Amino acid sequence: MDALYLIFFMLIVLIGSVLGYIYYLKEKKEQLDSIGRGFCPRCKQNTIVLIDKRSHGCCGPQTVSFECEACGYTNSFVVQNDSCGI
């Protein structure tokens, strides 16, 4: 019976972790969409600027960092790079 409770507890923890990660990814996508439209996700002003852009190869993903000049919001995102033209 104790093993059944343990399995049930582990299942609850697993489901909670997966749902938490899905929520985190949804929030990151909404923030990136706001930045793509040109405004800060926190203060909603048009003061967001690109501060860093790093590439991980020709066709690999890029890490881009943004900062809001008004409220100090900073965040980094990993986005898929366009094709290499090969």
C-alpha positions, 0 to 999 in steps of 0.5 A: 500500500505504501508503494501505491502512495509513493507512485501516486505522489511521484505522479502528482509531482511529475504532472505539476512539473510538466504543467509548470514548465508549459506555463513558463514556456507560454509566458516566455512566448508572450513576452517575445511576442510583445518585444516583437511588436516593439514594446516592453512586456512589463511597462508597455512602453516603446523603449525596448532595445536589443543589447546582445545577439549571439549565434551558435553556428550558421543554421543553429539557434541565436540567443538574443537579449533585450532591455527596456530603457524605461523600467530596466526589464531584461530577458534573453531568448533562444530563437531559431536562426534563418537558413544559411542560404546553403 
